[in-house]
Structures are given as structure tokens and as C-alpha cells.
């Protein structure tokens, strides 16, 4: 297999999994390796195995945020590695980090890095911007001390919805 063919095969695995998530599939085993590991940033935790991922990430996220749509903004593949950044839009319909449901529509920014082995996702490093989500729900986790205070506001990155 050429490097480009391998990158294309890796992309296909990830895109099938993303479609399944978007369709609210409950059968994710076709997409994840038997020895799957999920490594999240602070506030997201780590999950060893598909069942832990499902029980401690997928289902709680679905319960907290309904009517979700997934928006991958950029996708990069090299060999057996793929990465992307994007956002999920969802309605805050269930408890989230101690905040009762607000009914607000929120944007959940994320970055993913995947390694595909034997046609399935073996490792997934994730960064989900929960500080942004909490701010949209009225909670400033930085208590007014975020480093945005140092910005001169002359160049503001586009909102995820503007780059999709």
C-alpha cells in the first residue's frame, strides 16, 4: 500500500465512525480496535476500551447535549494517523458539570488525533474545549482571570460556525 493509499484508508475509517456518531449509532464496535484507548484533556478523562468510552463519554455527552450536529472543519491524514478539528452543536438538555439543563444551543469545539490499526481506531487523543462550553452556559471557569484580558482584540479568530 502506498503512503497515500494508507492515508486514504485511515481517513475512510474515521469518516465512517464520524457518520455513525452523527447518526446516533449505538454499535461502535465496527470502528474501534479491541485494545482501544481514549485520552482526553482535563475535565474529559481517559477511557480504556470501547465500553468505558461509551459509558463514560458517548452516553453522558448524548444525555447532556441533544439534537447534536457534528461539523469537521479540517481533516488531515498521514499514514495510519488522522487528525481534525471542528465542533459539535447541541442543545443543553441534561445536567452538565453541575449545571442544570438550560435549553441553550451551544458549540462544543474539539480536536481529535487518531491512530488506526488493523482497520479500526486503536488510540484517540482528544481535546474538547469545555471551558468554552461552560462559558456559553454562564460559568467562567477562569473567574475573570482568563488570558483573553491580555489580547488587544484587533485579531479575533473566527467562530467555528464561520469557518465550516
N, C-alpha and C positions, 0 to 999 in steps of 0.2 A: 504494500500500500504506500502510495506517495505521501509526503507530508500534507499536501492539500487534501487528498482523499481522506486522510485520518482526521484532519480538522473538520472537513465536511461531515464525516460520520459522528464526530463528537458533537457538533452543532445540532445534528438531527436528533440525537439522544436528548439533549437539553430542551430543544423545542417541543418534542413530544411530551416531555414531563411538564413543561410550562402550559401546554394546551390542556393537559389533564388537570392541572391545578385550576386553570381558568374555567373548566367545565365542572368543577367541584367533585372530581373523581374521588372515590374512596378506596380505589385499588391502585396504589402507587408502587406496588412490588415490581411491576414490569420496568420501572425506571431506575430503581435503586439496587445497588450491589448488596449481597448478603452481609458483607462486612462494611456497612455504610456508617459514616461519621459526619456529624453536622457541628460546625464550630461557629457559634455566634458571638457577637460583641457583647459587652457589658449590658445587662438587662435582658438579653435573649437566651443566654445559657449555651450549653453544649448538649448534644443528643447522640447517644451511641445506639445505632440500629434504627431501622425503619419504624418500629413500634414506638420507640421513645420520641422520634421525630413527630410521628402522628399524634401521640397522646399529649406531648408537651410543647408542641409548636403549631402544627397544622390545625388541630381541632380548637385549641384556645383562640388562635387568630380568627378562625371562622366564626367562633361564638362572639368575639368582641367586635368584629367588623363584618357586617353582612353586605350583600349587594356589591361584592368586590369586582373590580376590573383590574387586569394586570397590563402594565404598559412598559415593555422593554424599550429603552431609548437607544442603547448601543450594545452591540454584541461583538465580542472578539474571540476568535478561536485560534489555537496553535497546538497542533498535535492532539494529545489526549486532554488538553486543558481548554476550558472555556470560561469567559467572564462576561458580565454585563452589569449595567446599571439601569435603573428605572424606578418605577413607583407603582404602588397599588392604590387605587381609590376605593374607599369603602365607607359604609355608614356605621357609626359608632352605636351598635345595638346591644352590646353586652358589657359587663364590667371590664375595665382595662386599667391595670396598675392602680387599683384603688379608686378609680373614677367610675361612678355610675353612668349608665348609658345616657348620652346627650342627644342622640339622633343626628348629630352633626356629620356631614360628609367630610372626610379627611383624606389627606395624601400621605402615604407611607413610603418615604424614599428608601431605596436599598441598593446594595451592591452584592453580587454573588461571584464566587470563583469555584469552579467545579473541576474535579478530575474524574474522567471516565475510564473505567477498567472493565474489560470483557463486555462492552456494550451497555454498561449501567453506571450510574453515578456512585462512585466509591467515597469520595470526600467532597464536602461542600463547606467553604468558608464564606460567612455571611456577615454583612454589616447593615443593620437596619437602624434608621435614624429615629429612635424612639423619643429623643429629646424634641425633635420637630413635631412628632405626633402629639406628645403631651402639651406642647405649646399651643397647638391647634385646639386642644381641649381645655385650655385655660390654665395650665400648670407650667410655670417656668422652673425647670429643674436646676437652673443656674442662679435662681433667686436674684435676677437683675445683674449678675456678675459675668455674664457671657462675654466673650471677647469681641462680639459684634460692636461693643462700645468703642473699640479701637479703630473700627473701619470708618473711612471718610464718606462712605455711601456714594462715591462717584461711579463705582462699577459694582453692580449688583448682579449675581448670577441669575440666569432666567429661572423662573419657576418651572418645575418638571412638566407641567401641562403645556408650557410654551415651547418645549424642545421636542415633544413627541412627534 
